[in-house]
Structure formats: structure tokens, C-alpha cells
Amino acid sequence: MANILVVYYSRGGHTAKISNAIAQKIVAIGNSCDVINLNDTQQPIDWAQYDAVALGACVLYGSYHKSVFEFCRQHHQDLAALPNSFFCVNVVARKPEKRIPENNKYLQKFLALSDWKPQDVKIIAGKVDYPSWNWYDSLAIKLIMKITDGPTDSKAVIDYTDWNDVDVYAEHVARLAQA
Ligand SMILES: Cc1cc2nc3c(=O)[nH]c(=O)nc-3n(C[C@H](O)[C@H](O)[C@H](O)COP(=O)(O)O)c2cc1C
């Protein structure tokens, strides 16, 4: 049995939902798992108790919230000391070819800018949710969607996440812990 840590940054809640689904699967196959919001700094992380770590973040305006890079700056040694994986959530990844690391510019950006260089990476398609976004964010994402042939209807709420594939990723993270 492995003890696994999932750390995430989520702005609207979808990356949090994916993180919890990963944890649920990890537990369902006989391990234990903690899920931590990287901005929830109530308690310092006791890294020594974990056998592997996965860190997930959503893409915002072509990059990541600064707290993601700050967390990686502070904890790159802790992250690298364990079997580790990074998962990146974005809506361009609704296209299968954009889930290939070499083809996803957001993942490449993370690898270039982060002090932590993950040993393993995963790209997960996120959610379009115009009704929950303010007019400015909606407008900006509609522009991205227009360029990439995605939905631009203001009422669109589309979950592009392949939840079976999230389970497969969770099993993969659990296997990393055994390595
Ligand atoms: C303000 C904002 C900017 C975004 N920018 C991008 C982007 O540049 N590229 C992209 O593929 N997805 C972009 N997205 C889509 C998010 O990555 C996607 O909705 C994700 O599921 C959000 O996760 P969260 O609910 O955990 O914040 C953006 C979403 C928001 C709200």
C-alpha cells in the first residue's frame, strides 16, 4: 500500500474535482491519498510520509497562476525527492493531438518555467463553463475557442474531461509509487 499526495491549483473547481477523482481511484485500488489545495497553507506538508506526489494545475490565459510557480520554487526538492507527476488541465486539450506533451504549448511552458522538472506528465482536457465566468474571461476564452474551432455559445457548459482516462492516470500514479 502506498501513501500518495495530490496537490492542485484550481480556480473554478474543475481541477479540484479531477484531483479528488484521482484520489478516489488511488484509494479504491488499495492505497491512501491526501488531496491538498496548494494555496491552503494551514498546515505544512509532511513530505516524508508520502511515496509519490502528483501536482495538477489549470491553464489560465496561456499560463498558470503565479502560486503554482511559487509552490514549485519552494518545494522543487521535496517534489523531486519522490516519484512525481505533473498534470495540466486546459480546454485546448479537448483535441486528442493536444494531449500529446510535445504538442501542448502550455505543458511546454510549464516545463520551461518551473523550478520543478517533473519526471512524468499528463495533459487532461478541462471544462468550458461560460455561465460561471465573468464577461471578460468569457470573451477571452471565446476568442481562444474561435481560433481553435471550439464552442462560443455563451450558455455552453461542456465537460471535456475523459473520466475513465483520469482513472487510468490515477492507477499510473499509484504504480509510480511502487517503482
Ligand atoms: C480565466 C481563464 C483563462 C483560461 N485560459 C485558457 C487558455 O489559455 N487555454 C486553455 O486551453 N484553457 C484556458 N482556460 C480553460 C481552463 O483551463 C479550464 O476551464 C479548466 O477546466 C479550469 O479549471 P478550474 O475549474 O480548476 O479553474 C481558461 C479558463 C479561465 C477561467
The ligand as a MOL file (V3000), in Angstrom:
LIG
                    3D

  0  0  0     0  0            999 V3000
M  V30 BEGIN CTAB
M  V30 COUNTS 31 33 0 0 0
M  V30 BEGIN ATOM
M  V30 1 C -9.6800 32.9740 -16.9920 0
M  V30 2 C -9.4940 31.6890 -17.7380 0
M  V30 3 C -8.4960 31.5910 -18.6980 0
M  V30 4 C -8.3040 30.3800 -19.3920 0
M  V30 5 N -7.3230 30.3070 -20.3410 0
M  V30 6 C -7.1590 29.1550 -21.0290 0
M  V30 7 C -6.1560 29.0640 -22.0390 0
M  V30 8 O -5.3960 29.9950 -22.2890 0
M  V30 9 N -6.0580 27.8920 -22.7160 0
M  V30 10 C -6.8740 26.8150 -22.4550 0
M  V30 11 O -6.7460 25.7780 -23.1230 0
M  V30 12 N -7.8150 26.8730 -21.4870 0
M  V30 13 C -7.9700 28.0210 -20.7840 0
M  V30 14 N -8.9340 28.0970 -19.8070 0
M  V30 15 C -9.7490 26.9140 -19.5320 0
M  V30 16 C -9.3910 26.2600 -18.2130 0
M  V30 17 O -8.0790 25.7460 -18.2290 0
M  V30 18 C -10.4160 25.1600 -17.9450 0
M  V30 19 O -11.6820 25.7450 -17.9010 0
M  V30 20 C -10.1700 24.4010 -16.6600 0
M  V30 21 O -11.0830 23.3240 -16.6040 0
M  V30 22 C -10.3320 25.3060 -15.4580 0
M  V30 23 O -10.0580 24.5830 -14.2990 0
M  V30 24 P -10.5020 25.0900 -12.8540 0
M  V30 25 O -12.0060 24.9710 -12.7870 0
M  V30 26 O -9.8180 24.1490 -11.9380 0
M  V30 27 O -10.0430 26.5020 -12.7030 0
M  V30 28 C -9.1390 29.2800 -19.1130 0
M  V30 29 C -10.1550 29.3860 -18.1360 0
M  V30 30 C -10.3210 30.5730 -17.4620 0
M  V30 31 C -11.4060 30.6640 -16.4240 0
M  V30 END ATOM
M  V30 BEGIN BOND
M  V30 1 1 1 2
M  V30 2 1 2 3
M  V30 3 2 2 30
M  V30 4 2 3 4
M  V30 5 1 4 5
M  V30 6 1 4 28
M  V30 7 2 5 6
M  V30 8 1 6 7
M  V30 9 1 6 13
M  V30 10 2 7 8
M  V30 11 1 7 9
M  V30 12 1 9 10
M  V30 13 2 10 11
M  V30 14 1 10 12
M  V30 15 2 12 13
M  V30 16 1 13 14
M  V30 17 1 14 15
M  V30 18 1 14 28
M  V30 19 1 15 16
M  V30 20 1 16 17
M  V30 21 1 16 18
M  V30 22 1 18 19
M  V30 23 1 18 20
M  V30 24 1 20 21
M  V30 25 1 20 22
M  V30 26 1 22 23
M  V30 27 1 23 24
M  V30 28 2 24 25
M  V30 29 1 24 26
M  V30 30 1 24 27
M  V30 31 2 28 29
M  V30 32 1 29 30
M  V30 33 1 30 31
M  V30 END BOND
M  V30 END CTAB
M  END
